[in-house]
Amino acid sequence: MIGVFIGIQVSNRNETRLDDQTAETYIERIREDLAQNKKEFTQRKAYFSQVRVHSLSVLDALNYSNEEQGEQFLIDAYQASQILNRVI
């Protein structure tokens, strides 16, 4: 009877150890995912900040005649229309 009890205790301890290892693996994966998300969002923020600058330039240029808008207007309009697809 004592042998059965010890056997159950050892089995339970092994299960707990395996569960702890699995939990640590999941936690590490989540940390890596969060770090990658932070990096991606930082890059996207910078990208869309530039798109915003171009968009505001386009809006400002609309106050002028077509002849006054010039090449920079076309560049700003093009840049303002850009999107940055998210890779999943």
PyMOL Python script that loads the backbone (N, CA, C, O; Angstrom):
from pymol import cmd

cmd.read_pdbstr("""\
ATOM      1  N   MET A   1       0.822  -1.185   0.000  1.00  0.00           N
ATOM      2  CA  MET A   1       0.000   0.000   0.000  1.00  0.00           C
ATOM      3  C   MET A   1       0.875   1.260   0.000  1.00  0.00           C
ATOM      4  O   MET A   1       0.558   2.236  -0.681  1.00  0.00           O
ATOM      5  N   ILE A   2       1.948   1.240   0.746  1.00  0.00           N
ATOM      6  CA  ILE A   2       2.840   2.388   0.783  1.00  0.00           C
ATOM      7  C   ILE A   2       3.475   2.590  -0.592  1.00  0.00           C
ATOM      8  O   ILE A   2       3.666   3.723  -1.032  1.00  0.00           O
ATOM      9  N   GLY A   3       3.799   1.497  -1.263  1.00  0.00           N
ATOM     10  CA  GLY A   3       4.392   1.567  -2.594  1.00  0.00           C
ATOM     11  C   GLY A   3       3.456   2.238  -3.589  1.00  0.00           C
ATOM     12  O   GLY A   3       3.890   3.027  -4.428  1.00  0.00           O
ATOM     13  N   VAL A   4       2.177   1.919  -3.490  1.00  0.00           N
ATOM     14  CA  VAL A   4       1.189   2.538  -4.383  1.00  0.00           C
ATOM     15  C   VAL A   4       1.104   4.029  -4.088  1.00  0.00           C
ATOM     16  O   VAL A   4       1.058   4.845  -5.008  1.00  0.00           O
ATOM     17  N   PHE A   5       1.083   4.379  -2.826  1.00  0.00           N
ATOM     18  CA  PHE A   5       1.015   5.787  -2.434  1.00  0.00           C
ATOM     19  C   PHE A   5       2.230   6.558  -2.959  1.00  0.00           C
ATOM     20  O   PHE A   5       2.085   7.654  -3.499  1.00  0.00           O
ATOM     21  N   ILE A   6       3.401   5.998  -2.804  1.00  0.00           N
ATOM     22  CA  ILE A   6       4.633   6.649  -3.276  1.00  0.00           C
ATOM     23  C   ILE A   6       4.606   6.765  -4.799  1.00  0.00           C
ATOM     24  O   ILE A   6       5.009   7.783  -5.362  1.00  0.00           O
ATOM     25  N   GLY A   7       4.131   5.720  -5.452  1.00  0.00           N
ATOM     26  CA  GLY A   7       4.037   5.739  -6.907  1.00  0.00           C
ATOM     27  C   GLY A   7       3.121   6.849  -7.397  1.00  0.00           C
ATOM     28  O   GLY A   7       3.440   7.528  -8.373  1.00  0.00           O
ATOM     29  N   ILE A   8       1.993   7.043  -6.737  1.00  0.00           N
ATOM     30  CA  ILE A   8       1.055   8.107  -7.100  1.00  0.00           C
ATOM     31  C   ILE A   8       1.691   9.474  -6.869  1.00  0.00           C
ATOM     32  O   ILE A   8       1.542  10.377  -7.693  1.00  0.00           O
ATOM     33  N   GLN A   9       2.398   9.629  -5.755  1.00  0.00           N
ATOM     34  CA  GLN A   9       3.060  10.892  -5.444  1.00  0.00           C
ATOM     35  C   GLN A   9       4.112  11.231  -6.508  1.00  0.00           C
ATOM     36  O   GLN A   9       4.195  12.375  -6.955  1.00  0.00           O
ATOM     37  N   VAL A  10       4.904  10.254  -6.909  1.00  0.00           N
ATOM     38  CA  VAL A  10       5.935  10.469  -7.931  1.00  0.00           C
ATOM     39  C   VAL A  10       5.269  10.836  -9.256  1.00  0.00           C
ATOM     40  O   VAL A  10       5.731  11.734  -9.960  1.00  0.00           O
ATOM     41  N   SER A  11       4.201  10.149  -9.586  1.00  0.00           N
ATOM     42  CA  SER A  11       3.482  10.442 -10.827  1.00  0.00           C
ATOM     43  C   SER A  11       2.916  11.852 -10.809  1.00  0.00           C
ATOM     44  O   SER A  11       3.026  12.579 -11.796  1.00  0.00           O
ATOM     45  N   ASN A  12       2.315  12.239  -9.702  1.00  0.00           N
ATOM     46  CA  ASN A  12       1.766  13.594  -9.573  1.00  0.00           C
ATOM     47  C   ASN A  12       2.865  14.649  -9.673  1.00  0.00           C
ATOM     48  O   ASN A  12       2.679  15.699 -10.287  1.00  0.00           O
ATOM     49  N   ARG A  13       3.997  14.357  -9.068  1.00  0.00           N
ATOM     50  CA  ARG A  13       5.115  15.304  -9.108  1.00  0.00           C
ATOM     51  C   ARG A  13       5.642  15.454 -10.542  1.00  0.00           C
ATOM     52  O   ARG A  13       5.972  16.560 -10.970  1.00  0.00           O
ATOM     53  N   ASN A  14       5.720  14.367 -11.265  1.00  0.00           N
ATOM     54  CA  ASN A  14       6.164  14.426 -12.657  1.00  0.00           C
ATOM     55  C   ASN A  14       5.177  15.213 -13.520  1.00  0.00           C
ATOM     56  O   ASN A  14       5.587  15.999 -14.375  1.00  0.00           O
ATOM     57  N   GLU A  15       3.900  15.006 -13.299  1.00  0.00           N
ATOM     58  CA  GLU A  15       2.882  15.755 -14.042  1.00  0.00           C
ATOM     59  C   GLU A  15       2.987  17.250 -13.762  1.00  0.00           C
ATOM     60  O   GLU A  15       2.882  18.071 -14.673  1.00  0.00           O
ATOM     61  N   THR A  16       3.192  17.590 -12.510  1.00  0.00           N
ATOM     62  CA  THR A  16       3.342  19.000 -12.135  1.00  0.00           C
ATOM     63  C   THR A  16       4.574  19.604 -12.799  1.00  0.00           C
ATOM     64  O   THR A  16       4.527  20.732 -13.288  1.00  0.00           O
ATOM     65  N   ARG A  17       5.676  18.855 -12.818  1.00  0.00           N
ATOM     66  CA  ARG A  17       6.902  19.330 -13.447  1.00  0.00           C
ATOM     67  C   ARG A  17       6.683  19.542 -14.948  1.00  0.00           C
ATOM     68  O   ARG A  17       7.129  20.547 -15.501  1.00  0.00           O
ATOM     69  N   LEU A  18       6.010  18.618 -15.596  1.00  0.00           N
ATOM     70  CA  LEU A  18       5.723  18.758 -17.027  1.00  0.00           C
ATOM     71  C   LEU A  18       4.795  19.939 -17.299  1.00  0.00           C
ATOM     72  O   LEU A  18       4.983  20.672 -18.269  1.00  0.00           O
ATOM     73  N   ASP A  19       3.800  20.118 -16.446  1.00  0.00           N
ATOM     74  CA  ASP A  19       2.900  21.268 -16.588  1.00  0.00           C
ATOM     75  C   ASP A  19       3.655  22.585 -16.430  1.00  0.00           C
ATOM     76  O   ASP A  19       3.400  23.545 -17.157  1.00  0.00           O
ATOM     77  N   ASP A  20       4.582  22.624 -15.478  1.00  0.00           N
ATOM     78  CA  ASP A  20       5.396  23.831 -15.275  1.00  0.00           C
ATOM     79  C   ASP A  20       6.257  24.126 -16.499  1.00  0.00           C
ATOM     80  O   ASP A  20       6.385  25.277 -16.917  1.00  0.00           O
ATOM     81  N   GLN A  21       6.847  23.078 -17.069  1.00  0.00           N
ATOM     82  CA  GLN A  21       7.665  23.263 -18.268  1.00  0.00           C
ATOM     83  C   GLN A  21       6.818  23.768 -19.433  1.00  0.00           C
ATOM     84  O   GLN A  21       7.242  24.654 -20.175  1.00  0.00           O
ATOM     85  N   THR A  22       5.637  23.213 -19.592  1.00  0.00           N
ATOM     86  CA  THR A  22       4.731  23.649 -20.658  1.00  0.00           C
ATOM     87  C   THR A  22       4.332  25.105 -20.453  1.00  0.00           C
ATOM     88  O   THR A  22       4.290  25.884 -21.405  1.00  0.00           O
ATOM     89  N   ALA A  23       4.042  25.463 -19.221  1.00  0.00           N
ATOM     90  CA  ALA A  23       3.671  26.855 -18.913  1.00  0.00           C
ATOM     91  C   ALA A  23       4.822  27.797 -19.240  1.00  0.00           C
ATOM     92  O   ALA A  23       4.597  28.860 -19.819  1.00  0.00           O
ATOM     93  N   GLU A  24       6.034  27.435 -18.887  1.00  0.00           N
ATOM     94  CA  GLU A  24       7.207  28.275 -19.187  1.00  0.00           C
ATOM     95  C   GLU A  24       7.395  28.437 -20.689  1.00  0.00           C
ATOM     96  O   GLU A  24       7.741  29.520 -21.162  1.00  0.00           O
ATOM     97  N   THR A  25       7.167  27.370 -21.431  1.00  0.00           N
ATOM     98  CA  THR A  25       7.270  27.441 -22.895  1.00  0.00           C
ATOM     99  C   THR A  25       6.240  28.412 -23.456  1.00  0.00           C
ATOM    100  O   THR A  25       6.566  29.230 -24.316  1.00  0.00           O
ATOM    101  N   TYR A  26       5.017  28.330 -22.986  1.00  0.00           N
ATOM    102  CA  TYR A  26       3.957  29.238 -23.444  1.00  0.00           C
ATOM    103  C   TYR A  26       4.261  30.686 -23.075  1.00  0.00           C
ATOM    104  O   TYR A  26       4.048  31.596 -23.878  1.00  0.00           O
ATOM    105  N   ILE A  27       4.752  30.893 -21.874  1.00  0.00           N
ATOM    106  CA  ILE A  27       5.079  32.252 -21.426  1.00  0.00           C
ATOM    107  C   ILE A  27       6.178  32.838 -22.304  1.00  0.00           C
ATOM    108  O   ILE A  27       6.107  34.008 -22.679  1.00  0.00           O
ATOM    109  N   GLU A  28       7.176  32.054 -22.632  1.00  0.00           N
ATOM    110  CA  GLU A  28       8.264  32.527 -23.489  1.00  0.00           C
ATOM    111  C   GLU A  28       7.748  32.870 -24.884  1.00  0.00           C
ATOM    112  O   GLU A  28       8.157  33.874 -25.467  1.00  0.00           O
ATOM    113  N   ARG A  29       6.866  32.054 -25.415  1.00  0.00           N
ATOM    114  CA  ARG A  29       6.276  32.344 -26.729  1.00  0.00           C
ATOM    115  C   ARG A  29       5.475  33.645 -26.697  1.00  0.00           C
ATOM    116  O   ARG A  29       5.541  34.450 -27.627  1.00  0.00           O
ATOM    117  N   ILE A  30       4.731  33.838 -25.635  1.00  0.00           N
ATOM    118  CA  ILE A  30       3.940  35.073 -25.502  1.00  0.00           C
ATOM    119  C   ILE A  30       4.866  36.276 -25.418  1.00  0.00           C
ATOM    120  O   ILE A  30       4.597  37.306 -26.037  1.00  0.00           O
ATOM    121  N   ARG A  31       5.951  36.164 -24.663  1.00  0.00           N
ATOM    122  CA  ARG A  31       6.920  37.267 -24.576  1.00  0.00           C
ATOM    123  C   ARG A  31       7.501  37.604 -25.938  1.00  0.00           C
ATOM    124  O   ARG A  31       7.617  38.775 -26.298  1.00  0.00           O
ATOM    125  N   GLU A  32       7.867  36.579 -26.694  1.00  0.00           N
ATOM    126  CA  GLU A  32       8.416  36.797 -28.036  1.00  0.00           C
ATOM    127  C   GLU A  32       7.387  37.462 -28.948  1.00  0.00           C
ATOM    128  O   GLU A  32       7.718  38.379 -29.700  1.00  0.00           O
ATOM    129  N   ASP A  33       6.137  36.995 -28.879  1.00  0.00           N
ATOM    130  CA  ASP A  33       5.072  37.592 -29.691  1.00  0.00           C
ATOM    131  C   ASP A  33       4.857  39.059 -29.328  1.00  0.00           C
ATOM    132  O   ASP A  33       4.697  39.903 -30.210  1.00  0.00           O
ATOM    133  N   LEU A  34       4.854  39.357 -28.046  1.00  0.00           N
ATOM    134  CA  LEU A  34       4.657  40.743 -27.612  1.00  0.00           C
ATOM    135  C   LEU A  34       5.810  41.638 -28.050  1.00  0.00           C
ATOM    136  O   LEU A  34       5.594  42.781 -28.452  1.00  0.00           O
ATOM    137  N   ALA A  35       7.026  41.125 -27.974  1.00  0.00           N
ATOM    138  CA  ALA A  35       8.190  41.909 -28.421  1.00  0.00           C
ATOM    139  C   ALA A  35       8.096  42.189 -29.916  1.00  0.00           C
ATOM    140  O   ALA A  35       8.392  43.297 -30.364  1.00  0.00           O
ATOM    141  N   GLN A  36       7.685  41.190 -30.686  1.00  0.00           N
ATOM    142  CA  GLN A  36       7.534  41.375 -32.132  1.00  0.00           C
ATOM    143  C   GLN A  36       6.405  42.365 -32.431  1.00  0.00           C
ATOM    144  O   GLN A  36       6.539  43.211 -33.315  1.00  0.00           O
ATOM    145  N   ASN A  37       5.306  42.263 -31.705  1.00  0.00           N
ATOM    146  CA  ASN A  37       4.196  43.207 -31.887  1.00  0.00           C
ATOM    147  C   ASN A  37       4.630  44.636 -31.590  1.00  0.00           C
ATOM    148  O   ASN A  37       4.275  45.562 -32.319  1.00  0.00           O
ATOM    149  N   LYS A  38       5.393  44.811 -30.529  1.00  0.00           N
ATOM    150  CA  LYS A  38       5.869  46.148 -30.167  1.00  0.00           C
ATOM    151  C   LYS A  38       6.748  46.715 -31.275  1.00  0.00           C
ATOM    152  O   LYS A  38       6.614  47.881 -31.649  1.00  0.00           O
ATOM    153  N   LYS A  39       7.643  45.891 -31.795  1.00  0.00           N
ATOM    154  CA  LYS A  39       8.526  46.323 -32.886  1.00  0.00           C
ATOM    155  C   LYS A  39       7.704  46.708 -34.118  1.00  0.00           C
ATOM    156  O   LYS A  39       7.939  47.749 -34.732  1.00  0.00           O
ATOM    157  N   GLU A  40       6.746  45.865 -34.467  1.00  0.00           N
ATOM    158  CA  GLU A  40       5.910  46.137 -35.642  1.00  0.00           C
ATOM    159  C   GLU A  40       5.097  47.417 -35.463  1.00  0.00           C
ATOM    160  O   GLU A  40       5.021  48.227 -36.386  1.00  0.00           O
ATOM    161  N   PHE A  41       4.497  47.611 -34.307  1.00  0.00           N
ATOM    162  CA  PHE A  41       3.682  48.805 -34.080  1.00  0.00           C
ATOM    163  C   PHE A  41       4.528  50.077 -34.081  1.00  0.00           C
ATOM    164  O   PHE A  41       4.066  51.131 -34.517  1.00  0.00           O
ATOM    165  N   THR A  42       5.755  49.981 -33.599  1.00  0.00           N
ATOM    166  CA  THR A  42       6.658  51.126 -33.646  1.00  0.00           C
ATOM    167  C   THR A  42       6.965  51.494 -35.099  1.00  0.00           C
ATOM    168  O   THR A  42       6.965  52.670 -35.465  1.00  0.00           O
ATOM    169  N   GLN A  43       7.225  50.485 -35.913  1.00  0.00           N
ATOM    170  CA  GLN A  43       7.488  50.726 -37.332  1.00  0.00           C
ATOM    171  C   GLN A  43       6.255  51.299 -38.035  1.00  0.00           C
ATOM    172  O   GLN A  43       6.369  52.220 -38.843  1.00  0.00           O
ATOM    173  N   ARG A  44       5.097  50.757 -37.727  1.00  0.00           N
ATOM    174  CA  ARG A  44       3.862  51.233 -38.358  1.00  0.00           C
ATOM    175  C   ARG A  44       3.551  52.667 -37.937  1.00  0.00           C
ATOM    176  O   ARG A  44       3.073  53.464 -38.745  1.00  0.00           O
ATOM    177  N   LYS A  45       3.818  52.991 -36.691  1.00  0.00           N
ATOM    178  CA  LYS A  45       3.590  54.361 -36.218  1.00  0.00           C
ATOM    179  C   LYS A  45       4.458  55.335 -37.005  1.00  0.00           C
ATOM    180  O   LYS A  45       3.981  56.384 -37.438  1.00  0.00           O
ATOM    181  N   ALA A  46       5.722  54.994 -37.189  1.00  0.00           N
ATOM    182  CA  ALA A  46       6.628  55.856 -37.946  1.00  0.00           C
ATOM    183  C   ALA A  46       6.162  55.978 -39.393  1.00  0.00           C
ATOM    184  O   ALA A  46       6.169  57.071 -39.961  1.00  0.00           O
ATOM    185  N   TYR A  47       5.764  54.875 -39.981  1.00  0.00           N
ATOM    186  CA  TYR A  47       5.308  54.880 -41.372  1.00  0.00           C
ATOM    187  C   TYR A  47       4.089  55.784 -41.543  1.00  0.00           C
ATOM    188  O   TYR A  47       4.060  56.644 -42.423  1.00  0.00           O
ATOM    189  N   PHE A  48       3.095  55.580 -40.699  1.00  0.00           N
ATOM    190  CA  PHE A  48       1.870  56.349 -40.857  1.00  0.00           C
ATOM    191  C   PHE A  48       2.029  57.804 -40.418  1.00  0.00           C
ATOM    192  O   PHE A  48       1.237  58.658 -40.815  1.00  0.00           O
ATOM    193  N   SER A  49       3.028  58.089 -39.616  1.00  0.00           N
ATOM    194  CA  SER A  49       3.339  59.490 -39.319  1.00  0.00           C
ATOM    195  C   SER A  49       3.788  60.198 -40.584  1.00  0.00           C
ATOM    196  O   SER A  49       3.419  61.347 -40.825  1.00  0.00           O
ATOM    197  N   GLN A  50       4.584  59.511 -41.393  1.00  0.00           N
ATOM    198  CA  GLN A  50       5.015  60.085 -42.670  1.00  0.00           C
ATOM    199  C   GLN A  50       3.843  60.232 -43.633  1.00  0.00           C
ATOM    200  O   GLN A  50       3.737  61.238 -44.334  1.00  0.00           O
ATOM    201  N   VAL A  51       2.972  59.244 -43.670  1.00  0.00           N
ATOM    202  CA  VAL A  51       1.779  59.329 -44.519  1.00  0.00           C
ATOM    203  C   VAL A  51       0.927  60.526 -44.092  1.00  0.00           C
ATOM    204  O   VAL A  51       0.363  61.226 -44.933  1.00  0.00           O
ATOM    205  N   ARG A  52       0.839  60.748 -42.803  1.00  0.00           N
ATOM    206  CA  ARG A  52       0.067  61.887 -42.290  1.00  0.00           C
ATOM    207  C   ARG A  52       0.664  63.211 -42.761  1.00  0.00           C
ATOM    208  O   ARG A  52      -0.067  64.116 -43.166  1.00  0.00           O
ATOM    209  N   VAL A  53       1.984  63.324 -42.709  1.00  0.00           N
ATOM    210  CA  VAL A  53       2.650  64.547 -43.162  1.00  0.00           C
ATOM    211  C   VAL A  53       2.310  64.817 -44.627  1.00  0.00           C
ATOM    212  O   VAL A  53       1.988  65.947 -44.995  1.00  0.00           O
ATOM    213  N   HIS A  54       2.381  63.788 -45.453  1.00  0.00           N
ATOM    214  CA  HIS A  54       2.049  63.947 -46.868  1.00  0.00           C
ATOM    215  C   HIS A  54       0.569  64.311 -47.051  1.00  0.00           C
ATOM    216  O   HIS A  54       0.226  65.136 -47.897  1.00  0.00           O
ATOM    217  N   SER A  55      -0.280  63.700 -46.264  1.00  0.00           N
ATOM    218  CA  SER A  55      -1.717  63.986 -46.358  1.00  0.00           C
ATOM    219  C   SER A  55      -2.020  65.440 -46.008  1.00  0.00           C
ATOM    220  O   SER A  55      -2.815  66.097 -46.680  1.00  0.00           O
ATOM    221  N   LEU A  56      -1.391  65.926 -44.967  1.00  0.00           N
ATOM    222  CA  LEU A  56      -1.603  67.323 -44.581  1.00  0.00           C
ATOM    223  C   LEU A  56      -1.081  68.280 -45.646  1.00  0.00           C
ATOM    224  O   LEU A  56      -1.663  69.341 -45.869  1.00  0.00           O
ATOM    225  N   SER A  57       0.014  67.908 -46.303  1.00  0.00           N
ATOM    226  CA  SER A  57       0.539  68.731 -47.400  1.00  0.00           C
ATOM    227  C   SER A  57      -0.439  68.768 -48.563  1.00  0.00           C
ATOM    228  O   SER A  57      -0.623  69.811 -49.191  1.00  0.00           O
ATOM    229  N   VAL A  58      -1.065  67.637 -48.852  1.00  0.00           N
ATOM    230  CA  VAL A  58      -2.069  67.586 -49.925  1.00  0.00           C
ATOM    231  C   VAL A  58      -3.246  68.481 -49.579  1.00  0.00           C
ATOM    232  O   VAL A  58      -3.708  69.258 -50.415  1.00  0.00           O
ATOM    233  N   LEU A  59      -3.724  68.376 -48.371  1.00  0.00           N
ATOM    234  CA  LEU A  59      -4.858  69.211 -47.958  1.00  0.00           C
ATOM    235  C   LEU A  59      -4.515  70.689 -48.066  1.00  0.00           C
ATOM    236  O   LEU A  59      -5.337  71.492 -48.509  1.00  0.00           O
ATOM    237  N   ASP A  60      -3.314  71.044 -47.665  1.00  0.00           N
ATOM    238  CA  ASP A  60      -2.882  72.430 -47.758  1.00  0.00           C
ATOM    239  C   ASP A  60      -2.790  72.870 -49.222  1.00  0.00           C
ATOM    240  O   ASP A  60      -3.188  73.985 -49.558  1.00  0.00           O
ATOM    241  N   ALA A  61      -2.277  72.013 -50.080  1.00  0.00           N
ATOM    242  CA  ALA A  61      -2.095  72.350 -51.500  1.00  0.00           C
ATOM    243  C   ALA A  61      -3.429  72.517 -52.221  1.00  0.00           C
ATOM    244  O   ALA A  61      -3.489  73.193 -53.248  1.00  0.00           O
ATOM    245  N   LEU A  62      -4.480  71.926 -51.711  1.00  0.00           N
ATOM    246  CA  LEU A  62      -5.792  72.065 -52.355  1.00  0.00           C
ATOM    247  C   LEU A  62      -6.307  73.501 -52.294  1.00  0.00           C
ATOM    248  O   LEU A  62      -7.253  73.845 -53.003  1.00  0.00           O
ATOM    249  N   ASN A  63      -5.708  74.330 -51.470  1.00  0.00           N
ATOM    250  CA  ASN A  63      -6.088  75.738 -51.394  1.00  0.00           C
ATOM    251  C   ASN A  63      -5.511  76.547 -52.550  1.00  0.00           C
ATOM    252  O   ASN A  63      -5.872  77.711 -52.729  1.00  0.00           O
ATOM    253  N   TYR A  64      -4.625  75.951 -53.332  1.00  0.00           N
ATOM    254  CA  TYR A  64      -3.970  76.645 -54.439  1.00  0.00           C
ATOM    255  C   TYR A  64      -4.523  76.145 -55.771  1.00  0.00           C
ATOM    256  O   TYR A  64      -5.159  75.093 -55.833  1.00  0.00           O
ATOM    257  N   SER A  65      -4.279  76.896 -56.818  1.00  0.00           N
ATOM    258  CA  SER A  65      -4.730  76.484 -58.147  1.00  0.00           C
ATOM    259  C   SER A  65      -3.890  75.306 -58.630  1.00  0.00           C
ATOM    260  O   SER A  65      -2.823  75.024 -58.084  1.00  0.00           O
ATOM    261  N   ASN A  66      -4.385  74.624 -59.658  1.00  0.00           N
ATOM    262  CA  ASN A  66      -3.672  73.466 -60.198  1.00  0.00           C
ATOM    263  C   ASN A  66      -2.267  73.831 -60.660  1.00  0.00           C
ATOM    264  O   ASN A  66      -1.334  73.045 -60.498  1.00  0.00           O
ATOM    265  N   GLU A  67      -2.116  75.008 -61.229  1.00  0.00           N
ATOM    266  CA  GLU A  67      -0.806  75.427 -61.729  1.00  0.00           C
ATOM    267  C   GLU A  67       0.182  75.631 -60.584  1.00  0.00           C
ATOM    268  O   GLU A  67       1.382  75.418 -60.758  1.00  0.00           O
ATOM    269  N   GLU A  68      -0.304  76.037 -59.431  1.00  0.00           N
ATOM    270  CA  GLU A  68       0.569  76.324 -58.294  1.00  0.00           C
ATOM    271  C   GLU A  68       0.942  75.061 -57.503  1.00  0.00           C
ATOM    272  O   GLU A  68       1.909  75.062 -56.742  1.00  0.00           O
ATOM    273  N   GLN A  69       0.182  74.010 -57.687  1.00  0.00           N
ATOM    274  CA  GLN A  69       0.414  72.813 -56.871  1.00  0.00           C
ATOM    275  C   GLN A  69       1.731  72.114 -57.213  1.00  0.00           C
ATOM    276  O   GLN A  69       2.483  71.768 -56.302  1.00  0.00           O
ATOM    277  N   GLY A  70       2.024  71.903 -58.442  1.00  0.00           N
ATOM    278  CA  GLY A  70       3.310  71.387 -58.864  1.00  0.00           C
ATOM    279  C   GLY A  70       3.565  69.920 -58.577  1.00  0.00           C
ATOM    280  O   GLY A  70       2.671  69.167 -58.190  1.00  0.00           O
ATOM    281  N   GLU A  71       4.809  69.548 -58.781  1.00  0.00           N
ATOM    282  CA  GLU A  71       5.237  68.161 -58.669  1.00  0.00           C
ATOM    283  C   GLU A  71       5.139  67.631 -57.235  1.00  0.00           C
ATOM    284  O   GLU A  71       4.781  66.472 -57.023  1.00  0.00           O
ATOM    285  N   GLN A  72       5.454  68.473 -56.263  1.00  0.00           N
ATOM    286  CA  GLN A  72       5.411  68.031 -54.865  1.00  0.00           C
ATOM    287  C   GLN A  72       3.998  67.606 -54.473  1.00  0.00           C
ATOM    288  O   GLN A  72       3.824  66.690 -53.669  1.00  0.00           O
ATOM    289  N   PHE A  73       2.996  68.267 -55.036  1.00  0.00           N
ATOM    290  CA  PHE A  73       1.602  67.887 -54.774  1.00  0.00           C
ATOM    291  C   PHE A  73       1.357  66.448 -55.213  1.00  0.00           C
ATOM    292  O   PHE A  73       0.740  65.668 -54.488  1.00  0.00           O
ATOM    293  N   LEU A  74       1.843  66.098 -56.407  1.00  0.00           N
ATOM    294  CA  LEU A  74       1.666  64.731 -56.903  1.00  0.00           C
ATOM    295  C   LEU A  74       2.392  63.715 -56.024  1.00  0.00           C
ATOM    296  O   LEU A  74       1.872  62.634 -55.747  1.00  0.00           O
ATOM    297  N   ILE A  75       3.584  64.070 -55.597  1.00  0.00           N
ATOM    298  CA  ILE A  75       4.347  63.173 -54.716  1.00  0.00           C
ATOM    299  C   ILE A  75       3.612  62.993 -53.395  1.00  0.00           C
ATOM    300  O   ILE A  75       3.465  61.872 -52.907  1.00  0.00           O
ATOM    301  N   ASP A  76       3.152  64.096 -52.819  1.00  0.00           N
ATOM    302  CA  ASP A  76       2.421  64.022 -51.548  1.00  0.00           C
ATOM    303  C   ASP A  76       1.129  63.230 -51.692  1.00  0.00           C
ATOM    304  O   ASP A  76       0.785  62.429 -50.823  1.00  0.00           O
ATOM    305  N   ALA A  77       0.414  63.456 -52.793  1.00  0.00           N
ATOM    306  CA  ALA A  77      -0.846  62.730 -53.010  1.00  0.00           C
ATOM    307  C   ALA A  77      -0.590  61.237 -53.130  1.00  0.00           C
ATOM    308  O   ALA A  77      -1.326  60.420 -52.576  1.00  0.00           O
ATOM    309  N   TYR A  78       0.458  60.894 -53.857  1.00  0.00           N
ATOM    310  CA  TYR A  78       0.806  59.474 -53.997  1.00  0.00           C
ATOM    311  C   TYR A  78       1.184  58.878 -52.639  1.00  0.00           C
ATOM    312  O   TYR A  78       0.675  57.822 -52.262  1.00  0.00           O
ATOM    313  N   GLN A  79       2.063  59.540 -51.914  1.00  0.00           N
ATOM    314  CA  GLN A  79       2.518  59.034 -50.621  1.00  0.00           C
ATOM    315  C   GLN A  79       1.376  58.960 -49.607  1.00  0.00           C
ATOM    316  O   GLN A  79       1.347  58.064 -48.763  1.00  0.00           O
ATOM    317  N   ALA A  80       0.453  59.889 -49.693  1.00  0.00           N
ATOM    318  CA  ALA A  80      -0.676  59.898 -48.763  1.00  0.00           C
ATOM    319  C   ALA A  80      -1.633  58.735 -49.017  1.00  0.00           C
ATOM    320  O   ALA A  80      -2.393  58.344 -48.131  1.00  0.00           O
ATOM    321  N   SER A  81      -1.591  58.191 -50.216  1.00  0.00           N
ATOM    322  CA  SER A  81      -2.505  57.099 -50.555  1.00  0.00           C
ATOM    323  C   SER A  81      -1.937  55.722 -50.240  1.00  0.00           C
ATOM    324  O   SER A  81      -2.603  54.713 -50.468  1.00  0.00           O
ATOM    325  N   GLN A  82      -0.731  55.668 -49.726  1.00  0.00           N
ATOM    326  CA  GLN A  82      -0.075  54.382 -49.477  1.00  0.00           C
ATOM    327  C   GLN A  82      -0.650  53.685 -48.248  1.00  0.00           C
ATOM    328  O   GLN A  82      -1.140  54.315 -47.311  1.00  0.00           O
ATOM    329  N   ILE A  83      -0.568  52.368 -48.294  1.00  0.00           N
ATOM    330  CA  ILE A  83      -0.960  51.566 -47.146  1.00  0.00           C
ATOM    331  C   ILE A  83       0.201  50.637 -46.779  1.00  0.00           C
ATOM    332  O   ILE A  83       1.080  50.375 -47.601  1.00  0.00           O
ATOM    333  N   LEU A  84       0.195  50.168 -45.597  1.00  0.00           N
ATOM    334  CA  LEU A  84       1.214  49.223 -45.143  1.00  0.00           C
ATOM    335  C   LEU A  84       0.472  47.977 -44.663  1.00  0.00           C
ATOM    336  O   LEU A  84      -0.115  47.955 -43.582  1.00  0.00           O
ATOM    337  N   ASN A  85       0.519  46.954 -45.494  1.00  0.00           N
ATOM    338  CA  ASN A  85      -0.170  45.707 -45.139  1.00  0.00           C
ATOM    339  C   ASN A  85       0.474  45.074 -43.934  1.00  0.00           C
ATOM    340  O   ASN A  85       1.688  45.144 -43.741  1.00  0.00           O
ATOM    341  N   ARG A  86      -0.349  44.462 -43.137  1.00  0.00           N
ATOM    342  CA  ARG A  86       0.149  43.768 -41.950  1.00  0.00           C
ATOM    343  C   ARG A  86       0.375  42.308 -42.299  1.00  0.00           C
ATOM    344  O   ARG A  86      -0.525  41.622 -42.783  1.00  0.00           O
ATOM    345  N   VAL A  87       1.580  41.850 -42.048  1.00  0.00           N
ATOM    346  CA  VAL A  87       1.913  40.455 -42.314  1.00  0.00           C
ATOM    347  C   VAL A  87       1.544  39.637 -41.081  1.00  0.00           C
ATOM    348  O   VAL A  87       1.976  39.927 -39.966  1.00  0.00           O
ATOM    349  N   ILE A  88       0.742  38.622 -41.312  1.00  0.00           N
ATOM    350  CA  ILE A  88       0.297  37.792 -40.182  1.00  0.00           C
ATOM    351  C   ILE A  88       0.959  36.444 -40.251  1.00  0.00           C
ATOM    352  O   ILE A  88       0.721  35.595 -39.393  1.00  0.00           O
TER     353      ILE A  88
END
""", "prot")
cmd.dss("prot")
cmd.show_as("cartoon", "prot")
cmd.util.cbc("prot")
cmd.orient("prot")
